[in-house]
Amino acid sequence: MPPPITREEIEHNVYLLVDEMLQNIDNEEFIANRLWALGDSIEHLRHLPNGRIELPTIDERVRSLANMMDWMKYMPPMTIPGKEQE
């Protein structure tokens, strides 16, 4: 999977992660899982006055999970053996 090259790609990937968390804000199990996986990393993310993410505050955990969120678009659709596609 290709790693992000530009600042825009990095920010895009991080915002995919943030957006997923906001979409599942009512799902306590999902949020607990993300907080377990990311820990303090989410608290350390900072924004610049112009609203962009301050890149040095993106640590390895956030970067890795955010890149995975972007890479999901390259994955083939999941199929369950024994079930027919609708």
C-alpha positions as CSV (number, residue, x, y, z in Angstrom):
1,M,0.0,0.0,0.0
2,P,1.4,3.4,-0.9
3,P,2.3,5.6,2.1
4,P,1.2,9.3,2.1
5,I,3.6,11.6,0.4
6,T,2.2,15.1,0.8
7,R,0.9,16.9,3.8
8,E,-2.6,16.9,2.3
9,E,-2.6,13.1,2.1
10,I,-1.4,12.7,5.7
11,E,-4.1,15.1,6.9
12,H,-6.7,13.3,4.8
13,N,-5.8,10.0,6.4
14,V,-6.0,11.4,9.9
15,Y,-9.4,13.1,9.2
16,L,-10.7,9.7,8.0
17,L,-9.9,8.4,11.4
18,V,-11.5,11.4,13.2
19,D,-14.5,11.1,10.9
20,E,-15.0,7.4,11.7
21,M,-14.8,8.2,15.4
22,L,-17.4,11.0,15.1
23,Q,-19.7,8.7,13.1
24,N,-19.6,6.1,15.8
25,I,-19.7,8.5,18.8
26,D,-22.8,6.7,20.2
27,N,-21.2,3.2,19.9
28,E,-19.6,2.8,23.3
29,E,-17.8,-0.4,22.4
30,F,-16.3,1.2,19.2
31,I,-15.1,4.3,21.1
32,A,-13.6,2.1,23.9
33,N,-11.7,0.1,21.3
34,R,-10.4,3.2,19.6
35,L,-9.4,4.7,22.9
36,W,-7.6,1.5,23.9
37,A,-5.8,1.4,20.6
38,L,-4.9,5.1,20.5
39,G,-4.6,6.0,24.2
40,D,-3.0,9.4,24.7
41,S,-2.3,9.9,21.0
42,I,-5.7,11.5,20.3
43,E,-5.2,13.9,23.2
44,H,-1.9,15.0,21.8
45,L,-3.2,15.9,18.4
46,R,-3.2,19.7,17.9
47,H,-4.6,22.0,15.3
48,L,-2.9,25.1,14.0
49,P,-4.8,28.4,14.0
50,N,-5.8,27.9,10.4
51,G,-7.5,24.6,11.3
52,R,-4.9,22.3,9.9
53,I,-3.3,19.5,11.9
54,E,0.1,20.2,13.5
55,L,2.1,17.4,11.9
56,P,4.6,16.9,14.7
57,T,1.7,16.0,17.0
58,I,0.8,12.9,14.8
59,D,2.5,10.0,16.5
60,E,3.1,6.5,15.3
61,R,-0.2,5.0,16.5
62,V,-2.3,7.7,14.9
63,R,-0.3,7.6,11.7
64,S,-0.5,3.8,11.5
65,L,-4.3,3.6,12.1
66,A,-5.0,6.6,9.8
67,N,-3.0,5.0,7.0
68,M,-4.9,1.8,7.5
69,M,-8.2,3.6,7.1
70,D,-7.0,5.0,3.8
71,W,-5.7,1.6,2.6
72,M,-9.1,0.0,3.2
73,K,-10.2,1.4,-0.2
74,Y,-7.6,-0.8,-1.9
75,M,-9.0,-4.0,-0.3
76,P,-11.5,-6.2,-2.2
77,P,-15.0,-6.4,-0.8
78,M,-15.4,-8.8,2.1
79,T,-17.3,-12.0,1.4
80,I,-18.6,-14.5,3.8
81,P,-18.1,-18.1,2.6
82,G,-21.4,-19.9,2.2
83,K,-23.5,-16.7,1.8
84,E,-24.7,-15.5,-1.5
85,Q,-24.1,-12.0,-2.6
86,E,-27.2,-9.8,-2.9
